Amino acid sequence: MKYIKNSKYGMEMVQVAILVAIAIGLGMLFRERIGDFITATFDRLMTSEF
């Protein structure tokens, strides 16, 4: 039973590692667009009057 428990934990760690790798890859792929979006959003927030 102990082996099965460790196996599930290992699979969860692999899944997390894959999701992190995908997130980093997408971030690198769309880095410029994300930066432009953030800059534009903060510019609009700074120029708006609440």
For each residue, the residues with C-beta under 8 A, 3 or more apart:
1: 4 5
2: 5 6
3: 6 7
4: 1 7 8
5: 1 2 8 9
6: 2 3 9 10
7: 3 4 10 11
8: 4 5 11 12
9: 5 6 12 13
10: 6 7 13 14
11: 7 8 14 15
12: 8 9 15 16
13: 9 10 16 17
14: 10 11 17 18
15: 11 12 18 19
16: 12 13 19 20
17: 13 14 20 21
18: 14 15 21 22
19: 15 16 22 23
20: 16 17 23 24
21: 17 18 24 25
22: 18 19 25 26
23: 19 20 26 27
24: 20 21 27 28
25: 21 22 28 29
26: 22 23 29 30
27: 23 24 30 31 34
28: 24 25 31
29: 25 26
30: 26 27 33 34
31: 27 28 34 35
32: 35 36
33: 30 36 37
34: 27 30 31 37 38
35: 31 32 38 39
36: 32 33 39 40
37: 33 34 40 41
38: 34 35 41 42
39: 35 36 42 43
40: 36 37 43 44
41: 37 38 44 45
42: 38 39 45 46
43: 39 40 46 47
44: 40 41 47 48
45: 41 42 48
46: 42 43
47: 43 44
48: 44 45
49:
50:
